[in-house]
Amino acid sequence: MLAIRLPEKIEKRLARLAKQTGRTKTYYAREAILQHLDDLEDVYLAEKRMEAIESRRVKTIPLEEVMRPHGLKKKSPSRKSGAIK
């Protein structure tokens, strides 16, 4: 069970959508959470990881070092045809 308070403007939009479609406000709130929870988790975890990198609590590995054992080399930036020079 979850109870949330929404800004009045959002509550009205949600109520209008529910009325127009014959679905419940709960249905749309649930759909919004299900569709966006993965994105919110990704953003939170990325921010925490970036903080750890910036504060040097974790070590990073240069791309070249990761690619070397696999016989790969970093490609130089290429110019696409028609690019402004």
KAUR-V454461 format. One record per residue. N is the residue number from 1. RES is the residue in one small letter. OMEGA is omega in radians with two decimals (none if undefined). Layout:
n;res;omega
N;RES;OMEGA
N;RES;OMEGA
This chain:
n;res;omega
1;m;-3.11
2;l;3.05
3;a;-3.13
4;i;3.03
5;r;3.14
6;l;3.02
7;p;-3.06
8;e;-3.12
9;k;3.12
10;i;3.11
11;e;3.13
12;k;3.10
13;r;3.13
14;l;3.12
15;a;3.14
16;r;3.12
17;l;3.14
18;a;-3.13
19;k;-3.10
20;q;-3.06
21;t;-3.12
22;g;3.08
23;r;-3.14
24;t;3.04
25;k;3.13
26;t;3.13
27;y;-3.10
28;y;3.08
29;a;3.11
30;r;3.13
31;e;3.14
32;a;3.14
33;i;-3.12
34;l;-3.11
35;q;-3.01
36;h;-3.10
37;l;3.11
38;d;3.13
39;d;3.14
40;l;3.10
41;e;3.14
42;d;-3.13
43;v;-3.14
44;y;-3.11
45;l;3.11
46;a;3.12
47;e;3.13
48;k;3.14
49;r;-3.14
50;m;3.08
51;e;-3.14
52;a;3.12
53;i;-3.11
54;e;3.13
55;s;3.11
56;r;3.06
57;r;3.07
58;v;-3.13
59;k;3.04
60;t;3.14
61;i;3.13
62;p;-3.12
63;l;-3.13
64;e;-3.13
65;e;3.12
66;v;-3.06
67;m;-3.03
68;r;-3.10
69;p;-3.11
70;h;3.12
71;g;-3.13
72;l;3.09
73;k;3.08
74;k;3.13
75;k;3.04
76;s;3.08
77;p;-3.14
78;s;3.09
79;r;3.08
80;k;3.13
81;s;-3.13
82;g;3.14
83;a;3.10
84;i;-3.11
85;k;none
